[in-house]
Amino acid sequence: MSQSLNSKAAAVDDITQRIQDENDALLQQVDEQITLDTLNITDRLLLERLVEGLGDPRGLIRLRFAETLGEIGEAATPFLVNALANHPNVVVRRAAAKTLTIIADPAAVPALLHAFLNDEDTVVKGSSAGALARTGEASVPALLEILASPDHSEDIKGHAAWALAFIGSEAADYLYAALNDASLDVRCAVIGALGHVAQEQSDERSCNLLISVLTDPEPLIRTEAAAALGQVNYLPAIPHLILALQDPDLDVRKAAINSLGKLGDPLALTPLQELLDDPQDVIRVLAKLAIAQIERQSEAKDDW
């Protein structure tokens, strides 16, 4: 019995070694063809073999296959999409999603969405969300639909909001249009993404939109806007954040204090000092920290 098991293990090792040797030879062959500009990117069998190479047990070799397919580009998309949707080996599905991130082909969006929403593996889901983010504007309408739907989990919506923020300025027109969406989840995600747009481009329109929702009826929206403005060096926001220190919602006040501390404008010192006697412990603590932040930044500017 033991001898039989040993024989089977040896046979498996032999098969594994043969596959690895074939993968190494394939990579060497393709590298040479790319160098000589003789690679036939319409060779279906070759592309299928390269995608199968994404299942190699060696991480560095999988990376080389992914980089090779990335260099081939959109010609490889249909083969990667098929692997993402149908391959029984989860390692291949994970690597296919990561390779589609490199290629960023809009044609892959439907398959990436399906994998993001339906694959049983969390790594495949996360990698598909990353590929959607990298693909950019083509992914935005579907991401907004996911955020608006009551059928998706908070985890899925969190990934969608992250992808939307990553896309940032490419999605600006969609973001402006969706700021008044009926869905609270959409609006929160849009505000976070607008903060990224404002950071990326010093975009005045995005900053002013964030300021405008500091008076929104929904406290969560006001909180998100106050927090987002803390990431943007936009001085006209300071007076509005100071007004938000008197907001009836505690979370809005906390976000406004934190943002004023980050922005470091001495104009906020007096209003923050008035909060040192606030009845809420957390407000007093945050105000003290924000004051210290502003004073440190002022001292640093004086030293300079």
Order of alpha helices (4+ residues) and beta strands (2+ residues): alpha-alpha-alpha-alpha-alpha-alpha-alpha-alpha-alpha-alpha-alpha-alpha-alpha-alpha-alpha-alpha-alpha
